[in-house]
Every structure is written in C-alpha cells, then in structure tokens.
C-alpha cells in the first residue's frame, strides 16, 4: 500500500510503499476514502510540544516512533476483516475513532480511552490515514456514515469531536444562556460556531489575530470577531457580550497570550477550556484563581461515546455540511506545509480515489 510518512522530524513527508496488512483477530482493513490534515499533525511532524521556559515535550520519548503515517481524521470502506470482527458491510463508509487506549486501565474501562496513559492512537502511535489503507483494531471504533460525503465527515474525528467535547465541559446551562468566547478561527473555531448553533447555544464571540480568519468567522455566524492583539481586546470582548459577565471561553490556540487574555475577561466562577497545543508557559497570578473561583480545564479530543453523539446530530441534519478543501493524497506534504504556514482557512482533506 502507498502511504506518506514522517521519516525524520521536521523533514518533508516521504512516499513509501509497504505491504498491505492482513487483518487479524478483531482487526478491520479499510480502503481510505478521506483523511483530514489537522493542526495536531504539525506538532507530530515537529516531534514535540513547547512547554515554555526552554522545555520541550519530546514525542520520541512518549512512544512515537518513525517512520510514522500520520492522519487521525479518517473515513474508509471495509476491504477485509479478521475472523473475530463482525457487523460490518463492505459497501459502507465508516468514520474511524482514532483515540484508542490500552483497553485495560481505569480510563479505558470507563469509556475514556482518550485519557489512557498508554495510548495506541491511529496516526500517532499506529499508522494513520495518510495512506490508501488503514488498519483499525476493532469494529467498535467504526461509525457508519451512510451516504454522507467522506471528505466532509472525516474532520469530525478530531475537530468536530474536540469542539463537541469542549462544549460539553462548559455545559448546556451556560452555552445556551451566554455567548461563549472562542479563541482561534481556523477549522476548529468554525466547527465550534456550527456546533453551538446546532446545540441551541447563544452564539460565540471569536478572537483571532488574522483578519481573513476573523471575516470567515463572521461569515459563519459569529456574534463578533475581535483582534486578540488589540490593546483593548478584553474590553471589546465584554462589550460584544452585551456588557454582561463572560462565563466561558474555549481556547483553541493554547498560547500564553490567549490564556492570559481569557483570564482577564472571564467573570468570577467562569470556565476556561484549553484545547490548543501551541505551547508556552502561563503566568497567571495564582491567588486570583481561587479568588475568581475559576475553572481551568484541559480538554483532549473526546471519547467514543461523544463521537457517536456528534454523528447522530450530523446524520439528523442538525449540523450543516463542513466546508473543506479537497486535495489528492499525493499532496500530503504540500498541504501540511500550507497549514503550517497558516494558509489554510477551514479544513483540508486528502481524498483517495
């Protein structure tokens, strides 16, 4: 099979030809139809995360080995299945849940595989969707998408799931009554706007330093789009919220500047959900965290049940089709480079004929 792999960190992806796997046990072999190119893939390509103060989290030290076929937003059709796999149809397309754990620890047993401390995620620890085939360890990780467009559905495995899970952490009692502030108007930010509307939310105020992305957010229905670099950004956000206390923010960037700004405008008892992995270190005044009674919550993708819930909304037509830019699988490296340069608005998806 053909795949596009990180052979050396920070070097171009290389086309490789590998034997097409034969599924064993509960494994399922899929022909890839679509694979999203996600901002998280940039960190994988770089080989680590910036922890601030000169420190880096090395992915090599965290069990990521090369060569790596990235791609954790995948839709495919069943080609073959192991003798212990059942309940699947070869003429159907399936969305793959990639955030797979060890299956044995308390997190996995409770249905929170995305919190497993010994993960085996597709596109991170195991070969992912930047290929013409992918192996999934069990049919339970496959969600039938019916006649929906594979390219539009693939990003739900990460961008959709991540934003849906973050909104659940805020709680319907907040997002249905109060505007939510969203940092970042890229693919996840636009997805957040869509899901807030689908869930009956009060809307969102989007913050981004890129004028084109702010306009994209307004076009997608944002209540307001604020330049986060403006010296009075906090005041603008509060004004956009009608002068009322801002109850919650989702930070899809995860940088010192965004977390600091959120700390400034959130009201007492507010929630800050940090999703983005841009990196760096925060310098919050610790005493103000209890004094403001703030909840600062990290949110890492989402669990399988949440993805199933999200896809029920999509199939019911409550979530409008996601705008995507389609590219051939052979363009994997150039698309990743464009995303790294900030030249992708919305979601980029690799498609396989």
Buried (B, 14 or more C-beta within 10 A) or exposed (E): BBBBBBEEBEEBBBEBEBEBBEBEEBBBBBBBBBBBBBBBBBBBBBBBBBEBEEEBBEBEEEEBEEBBBBBBBBBBBBBBBBEEBEEBEEEEBBBBBBBBBBEEBEBBEEEBBBBBEEBBBBBBBBBBBBBBBBBBBBBEBBBBBEEBBBBBBBBBBBBBBBBBBBBBBBEEEBBEEBBBBBBBBBBBBBBBBBBBBBBEBBBBBBBBBBEEBBBBBBEBBBBBBBBBEBEEBBEBBBEBBEEEEBBBBBBBBBBBBBBEBBBEBBBEEBBBBBBBBBBBEBEBEEEEEEEBEBBBBEBBBBBBEBBEBBBEBBBEEBBEEBBBBBBEBEBBBEBBBBBBEEEBBBBBBBBBE
